[in-house]
Amino acid sequence: MHGKVILVTGGGRGVGRGIANAFLAAGAEVVVCGRKPPVTLPEVAGRSAAFLAADVRESEQVDRLIGEVVLRHGHLDVLVNNAGGSPAADSATASPRFSAAIIQLNLVAPLWLAQRARAAMTGGGCILNIASVSGTRPSPGTAAYGAAKAGLINLTQTLAVEWAPDVRVNAIVAGPLQTELAHLHYGSEAGVAAVAATIPMRRLGLPDDIGDACVFLASERARWITGAALVIHGGGERPAFRDAAKAGP
């Protein structure tokens, strides 16, 4: 990754920080963006990421973001659409404004960023969309989020066809992850442990797990991979019927 310029949206914390660290470790120049600067920038072996302020839900700010990356570094090689997420919301009562905002952040913003990044990738490049298992199975409590992530997987496949062979576009379908916000989804440490026990690999994923996969997909070793949705979920969820059968009479 030496000489490559990487933009990671939402790269100041959580999964995005793990992705930024992985690219730094691989020798790339890394730019992270967010609405506010992180407390500390991603840093590996004395090399740190640069930060640019941007709200990716605003198309004008997306334009400025991509333009500033190219102005500072001369080119853009890899875009990682990582910024996203959603608080829990009951599907029967979620407001239209709430649902639209979630879809804007998790689906529309990645499309805008991809469009602008492709225009900047004059020598070819790679776009990685961080999706979720919520987009491949029911997503109770986060319906708009799950629908947006399903759309992001489809968007990945569509852009891969349209933009080949110059720009490769792939998605990572991430399972349950251990970040500083894990408690918002799984509760206490006991809740996290209970969720981990349902995963065949017996632990939640780590930001580094996603970061390492991103580096692979952006590298020459993945040169013929485009339109793929790489599932990283520790083996997935154990089928509910197995536990139900054991609990029966």
C-alpha positions in Angstrom: 0.0 0.0 0.0 3.0 2.3 -0.1 2.2 5.4 -2.2 -1.6 4.7 -2.0 -4.0 7.4 -0.7 -6.9 6.0 1.3 -10.1 7.8 2.5 -12.0 6.2 5.4 -15.3 7.9 6.3 -16.0 7.7 10.0 -12.4 6.7 10.5 -11.8 8.3 13.9 -13.3 5.5 16.1 -14.7 2.0 16.1 -14.5 0.0 13.0 -13.3 3.0 10.9 -10.4 3.4 13.2 -9.4 -0.2 12.8 -9.6 0.1 9.1 -7.5 3.3 9.2 -4.9 1.6 11.4 -4.7 -1.4 9.0 -4.0 0.8 6.0 -1.4 2.8 8.0 0.3 -0.4 9.0 0.4 -1.4 5.3 2.2 1.8 4.4 -0.6 3.9 2.9 -1.4 7.6 3.4 -4.7 7.7 5.2 -7.3 10.4 5.5 -10.2 10.0 7.9 -13.3 12.2 8.0 -16.1 12.9 10.4 -18.3 15.7 11.6 -15.9 16.3 14.5 -12.2 15.5 14.9 -11.5 12.4 17.0 -9.8 12.8 20.4 -6.7 11.1 18.9 -6.0 10.3 15.3 -5.3 6.8 14.2 -1.6 6.2 14.4 0.7 3.2 13.7 4.5 3.2 14.3 4.7 7.0 14.4 2.6 7.5 11.2 -0.8 9.1 11.7 -3.9 9.6 9.6 -4.9 13.1 8.5 -8.4 14.4 9.4 -10.9 16.4 7.3 -14.2 17.6 8.7 -17.2 16.6 6.6 -20.8 15.5 7.1 -21.2 12.9 4.4 -25.0 13.3 4.5 -24.4 16.7 2.7 -23.6 16.5 -0.9 -21.7 19.8 -1.0 -19.5 18.7 1.9 -18.8 15.4 0.0 -17.7 17.5 -3.0 -15.3 19.5 -0.8 -14.0 16.4 1.0 -13.0 14.6 -2.2 -11.6 17.8 -3.7 -9.5 18.5 -0.6 -8.1 14.9 -0.5 -6.9 15.3 -4.1 -5.6 18.8 -3.5 -3.5 17.6 -0.6 -2.3 14.3 -1.9 -2.5 14.6 -5.7 -4.8 11.5 -6.1 -7.2 9.1 -4.4 -6.8 5.3 -4.7 -9.2 3.8 -2.2 -12.5 5.0 -0.7 -13.8 3.1 2.3 -17.5 3.9 2.9 -17.5 3.1 6.6 -19.6 5.9 8.2 -23.1 4.6 9.2 -25.2 3.1 11.9 -28.5 3.5 13.6 -30.1 3.7 17.0 -32.8 1.3 17.8 -36.3 2.3 16.6 -39.6 0.5 16.7 -40.8 -0.1 13.1 -44.4 0.8 13.9 -43.6 4.2 15.3 -40.4 5.4 13.6 -41.0 8.8 12.0 -40.5 9.4 8.3 -37.8 11.9 9.1 -35.9 9.3 11.2 -36.1 6.6 8.5 -35.1 9.0 5.8 -32.0 10.1 7.8 -30.9 6.6 8.4 -31.2 5.7 4.7 -29.4 8.9 3.8 -26.4 8.1 6.0 -26.2 4.4 5.2 -27.1 4.2 1.5 -27.4 7.6 -0.2 -24.2 9.1 1.3 -22.0 6.1 0.1 -23.5 6.5 -3.4 -22.5 10.2 -3.4 -19.1 9.5 -2.1 -18.6 6.7 -4.6 -19.6 9.0 -7.5 -17.2 11.7 -6.5 -14.4 9.3 -5.7 -14.7 7.5 -9.1 -14.3 10.9 -10.8 -11.1 11.5 -8.8 -9.7 8.0 -9.5 -8.2 8.9 -12.8 -5.7 6.1 -12.7 -8.2 3.5 -11.5 -9.0 2.6 -7.9 -11.0 0.7 -5.4 -14.2 1.4 -3.4 -15.1 -0.6 -0.3 -18.6 -0.4 1.2 -18.9 -1.6 4.8 -22.3 -3.3 5.0 -23.8 -5.5 7.7 -25.5 -8.9 8.2 -28.5 -6.7 9.1 -28.8 -6.3 5.3 -28.9 -10.0 4.6 -31.4 -11.1 7.4 -34.3 -9.6 9.3 -33.3 -6.5 11.2 -35.9 -6.1 14.0 -35.5 -2.8 15.8 -33.5 -1.3 13.0 -35.7 -1.7 9.9 -34.5 1.3 7.9 -30.9 0.4 8.7 -31.2 -3.2 7.5 -33.0 -2.1 4.4 -30.3 0.5 3.7 -27.5 -2.0 4.1 -29.3 -4.4 1.8 -29.4 -1.6 -0.7 -25.7 -1.0 -0.2 -24.9 -4.6 -1.1 -26.9 -4.2 -4.3 -25.3 -0.8 -5.0 -21.9 -2.5 -4.7 -22.8 -5.1 -7.3 -24.3 -2.5 -9.7 -21.4 -0.1 -9.5 -18.9 -3.0 -9.9 -20.5 -3.8 -13.3 -20.8 -0.2 -14.4 -17.3 0.9 -13.5 -15.2 -2.1 -14.4 -12.4 -2.5 -15.2 -11.1 0.9 -14.0 -12.6 0.9 -10.5 -13.3 -2.2 -8.4 -16.2 -2.0 -6.0 -16.7 -4.5 -3.1 -18.6 -4.8 0.1 -17.8 -6.3 3.5 -20.8 -7.8 5.2 -19.8 -7.4 8.9 -21.3 -9.4 11.8 -21.5 -8.4 15.4 -18.5 -6.3 16.4 -16.8 -5.3 19.6 -16.3 -1.5 19.6 -16.6 1.2 22.2 -20.3 1.4 21.3 -21.0 -2.3 21.7 -23.0 -1.6 24.9 -25.6 0.3 23.0 -26.5 -2.9 21.1 -25.7 -5.7 23.5 -25.9 -4.1 27.0 -23.4 -5.0 29.7 -20.3 -7.2 29.5 -22.6 -10.1 30.3 -24.7 -9.2 27.3 -21.7 -9.0 25.0 -20.5 -12.4 26.3 -24.0 -13.9 25.7 -24.0 -12.7 22.2 -20.4 -14.0 21.6 -21.5 -17.4 22.8 -24.0 -17.6 19.9 -21.2 -17.2 17.4 -19.3 -20.3 16.2 -15.9 -18.5 16.7 -17.0 -17.7 20.3 -16.2 -14.0 20.1 -17.4 -10.8 18.5 -15.4 -9.4 15.6 -12.8 -6.7 16.2 -12.1 -3.5 14.1 -8.8 -5.1 13.1 -10.7 -8.1 11.6 -12.5 -5.7 9.3 -9.4 -3.6 8.6 -7.3 -6.6 7.5 -10.0 -7.6 5.1 -10.2 -4.1 3.7 -6.4 -4.1 3.0 -6.7 -7.4 1.2 -9.6 -6.3 -1.0 -7.8 -3.0 -1.8 -4.6 -4.8 -2.7 -3.3 -6.3 -5.9 -3.9 -9.8 -4.5 -7.7 -9.0 -5.0 -7.1 -7.6 -8.5 -9.9 -9.8 -10.0 -12.4 -9.4 -7.2 -15.2 -6.9 -7.8 -18.9 -6.9 -7.1 -18.2 -9.2 -4.2 -19.8 -9.1 -0.7 -17.3 -10.7 1.7 -19.1 -11.9 4.8 -17.1 -11.6 8.0 -19.2 -12.8 10.9 -17.3 -15.5 12.7 -19.4 -18.2 11.3 -22.8 -16.5 11.6 -25.6 -17.3 13.9 -26.4 -20.8 15.1 -29.8 -21.9 13.8 -32.4 -21.2 16.4 -34.1 -24.5 15.8 -31.2 -26.4 17.3 -31.5 -24.7 20.7 -35.3 -24.9 20.5 -35.1 -28.6 19.9 -32.8 -29.2 22.9 -35.2 -27.2 25.1 -38.2 -29.3 24.1 -39.8 -32.1 26.1 
